[in-house]
Amino acid sequence: MTTHTTVVPRFSVAGVFLEGLAGQDFDLLASTLDGDAHLSALVPPGLRESRGPDGIRATFARWFGDTEDFDLVEAVVGEVGSRLHLRWRARLRAARLGDGWFVVEQQAYADTTADGRIARMSLLCSGYCPDHH
C-alpha cells in the first residue's frame, strides 16, 4: 500500500510571490514569506539584507514601488535540487531613476518551509539599465 502525504506545491508559493510582484501588491508578496524569512540580495552597489515579511516587503516596495509604469515582462520558476529558482525581468518608468524606460532582471534561489512559505532567499540583481527599445 502506498502512503500519500500532503505537500504544499512548491511552485504555488513562487506563483503567488510573482503575482504580488507583477501587481505591485507587496502585501501579497509578503504573504508568501515565513515569519523568520531572510533575504540576502547582491544589488548595485552591494549586499543588502532584509529580515521578516515586513522588512522584505519594504525592500521590494523600495525597488519596484513608486513607478509611473511597471510591467513584469518575463518570469520563470523552476527548481535546483531542493531550492526554488525564480527569475524575473521588469520594465519600468520611475522619476527616481531618471527619464525614460528601464529594465531590471533579478534571479533568486529560495528555501521553503514544510508549509510552503519562503524561509530564505538569495537574490542577484542586474541593476536598472536604460531600455532603448
Secondary structure, DSSP 4 states (H G I P E B T S, - for coil): ---------HHHHHHHHHHHHHTT-HHHHHTTEEEEEEEEEEETTEEEEEEHHHHHHHHHHHHHSS-SEEEEEEEEEEEETTEEEEEEEEEEE-GGG-SS-EEEEEEEEEEE-TTS-EEEEEEEE---EE---
